[in-house]
Amino acid sequence: MDNHSPAEGARGDIRRAGERAATAAFSSTGPSGHRSRMRERVLARGASALADYEILEMLLFLGIARRDTKPLAKALINRFGSLHKVLEANQDALAEAGLSAASVAALSLPLLAATRLASVEARSRPQLGDWEALLVYFDTALDGAVPGQLRILYLDNRNRLLGDEAVNTDTSRSAPRVESAAILRRALQLHATAMIGVRLCGDADVPEKRVLADAALASELSRSGALLAIAVHDFFALKGGAWAGLRRLGKL
């Protein structure tokens, strides 16, 4: 038998209704709601809007299903010193910090991805700062190229390759200036700060003679390029294992 008065029953109904309303109004609280809001922030504003501990917090989502990862993310940064050092920490150190195998695996992904990306960039943008690096590049990238063709290697300020492009050349007296202007326009488009010319010799060509034929173009490029802060490192003529360069011949 219910001994509650009608007034008490009404108050109970109101209290239960209020609890249901409060639950509905704050249904996004807790780890699940917090994760949802963080994902929405990334989608709306990009990952750059996140603090270091928040990036780490989201990575930990992958290894921790239903727990607030913010305290753990902050503790890891305090322990190791920075986000970068957390991501570089070895598996044993992370395990000693209390992370599960799943969380350790999740934190290994950014470093693995960065290493793979760096490897791709090194292959697609080799650094051509010395003769040995150039020879390695010539042996691979120029294999099968058209004999007689002039190629311009456009480089950045660290001598990394930005572009390797063929240039149509002419023998008329006005050609060097016209060709130089076209090459420098392309260098500006690529944001290049230096270039190297490579002439691929035909069967009847002698490298020393062939490269001297490009001296006028190289000189015009060097003169005009200096006004744009674009350097001409050298011009080469290649024929198999034989080569000749304008700088070595004292013509640049």
N, C-alpha and C positions, 0 to 999 in steps of 0.2 A: 504494500500500500504506500502511495506517495504522500509523505507528510509535508511536502513543500507547499507554501501558500501560493495562490495565483500570482502575487506580486513577485515572489522569488523565482517562479517559473518564467515569468516574462523577462526578468533580469538575466536569467541564464540563457534564454534564447537570444537576447541582445548581445551578450558576451560572445556566444558562439558565432553569431553572424559577424561581429567585429573581428574575431580571429580569422574567419574565412576571408574577409575583405583585406585584412593585413597581409595574409599569405599571398593573395592575388596581386596586391600592390607591390610587394617586394619579392616577387617570384624569381627575380634575376640575382638575388643574393647568393652567396656561397661560391665555391670554386667553379661550378658550371657556368653561372651567370657572369662571373668575372672573366672567365676565358672567352665567353661569347663577346663581351664588350671589348676585350683586347683585340680579338680578330676583326671586329668592326672598325676599330681605330686604324689597324693596318690597312684594311681595304679602303678606308676613306682618306687616310692621310699618308699612307706609305710607311714602311718599316723604319724610315729615318726619324719618325716622330717618337719612337720608343727610346727610353733610357737603356743603358747597358744592362741593368739588372732585369728590365722587362724583356729584353731580347733573350736573356738566359732563362727567364721564367717561361717563355713560350717554348723554347727548346726542350725544357724539362717536361712540358705537356706530353711529349712523345713517349716518355718513359714512365710517367706517373699519371695514372688514369683519373683518380678522384681525390685530389688533395690540393690545398692551396700551396703553390710552388714559390710564391713571392719570398717568404722567410728563408727558404732554402737557397734561392738565387742570390739573395743579399749576403747570406752567410758564406757562400762559395766565393763571392767577389771579395769579401773581407778576408777570407782565409788565404786566397791565392794572390790578391792584390789588384786584379783587373779582369774584365771580361776576356781580354786577349789571353791572359795567363791561365784562366780557367780552361779555355778551349785548347790550349797547348799542353795542359797537364796530362801526364801519362795515366793509363788505366788504373794502376795500383794506387796512385795518389788520390784519384777520384773515388776509388772504392774505400780508401781509408777515411775519406770525408763523409762517408755514409751513403754513397749513391749505389743504387742497384745496378745490376748488369745492363738492364734496359736503358737506364738513364745515362750510364757511361757510353753506351753505344750511340745514343742520341746526340751526346755532346761531341762525339768524334766526327759527325757528319760535316759540320762547317769547315774544319781543317782539311778534310778529305776533298771537299768540293773546291776549296781555294787552291789546293795543290794541283788538282786536275786542270783548273782554269789557267793557272800559271804555266803549266806544261803546254797547253794549247797555244797560249800567247807566245811562248818562247819559240814554238814551231812556226807559227804564222807571222811573227814579227821578230826574226832573228836579229841579234846585235852584230853589226858588221863594222866593228871598230878597229879591226886589224887585218893584216893580209891573210893570216891563216883562216880567220872566219870567212873572209871573202872567197878564198879557194874552196872551202867546204860548200858554201852557197853556190858557187859557179858549177861545181861538180854535180849538183843535184837539180837545182831550179832551172838551169839553162840547158839541161840535157834535151836534145831534140828541137832546140830553138832554130829559127831560120838563119842560115849563113848570110853574112853581110848586114844583118839587122843591127841597129843601134838601140840599146836599151838604157833607160835612165832609172837608177835606183834612188828613190826619194827616202831620206832619213830624218828622224827626229833629233832632238838635241842630245839624245843618248846613243845616237847612231843605230837606232832600231829601225828596221825596214817598215816604211809606210806604204810603199808601192813600187812595183817593178813593171815598167811600161815601155812598150816599143814606141819609137819616134820615127816618123817619116822624114828622111833627109834629102836634100837637094844639092846640086853641084853649082848652082848659080851664085854669083858674087853677093847677092842680097840675102841668100838663104840663111847664113849664120844668125843674122839679126832677127829674121822672122821666126826661125826655129827656136832661138833663145827666148823670145817673148812667149811663145806657146809653152815651152818647158817651164818657165818661171811662173806663168799663170797656173799651171797644174801644181807646181810646188806650193803656191799660196793656197790653193784649194785643199791640199792635203795637210797644210800646216807644217810643211817640211822646213828644216833649217839647214839641210845639207843635201848634196847629191853626188852620185858617182855615175860616170858614163861608161858603158861597156859595149864595145863593138865586136861582134862575132865574125871572125874572119871566114871568108870562103876558101875553097881549095887553092886558088891561085894567089891568095893574099900573103904578104909577109907582115907579121904583127907590127914591126917598127914603122914600116912605110904606111900601113893602114891607119895606125893611131895618129900619125902626123897629119893625115888628111882631116882629122877632126880637131886639129889645134885651133883653127879659127873659131869654131863653135864653142869649144871649151873656154877660150879667151873671152869671148863675148858673154858667155854665161857667168864667168868669174867676175867680170867688170860690172855687169848689170845686177848680178845676184848680190854683190857686196852692198849695193844701195838698199836692198831689201833684207839684209842680214841673213842671206842664204849663201852658204859656202859651197864651193866645188872642191871636193876632196881630191879627185883624180879622174882621168879618162884612161881606159884600158882597151887594148885590142887582144883578143884571145883566139888561139888556134890550137886545139888539143891541150897539151901541157905547156905550150909556149905562150908567152905574153909579153907585152910592152906597155909602159905607162908614160904619160906625158910628163909627170913630175920627175920620174927617173931620167927622162931624156932632157930635162931642164926646159920644157916648153910650157909649163903651167906654174 
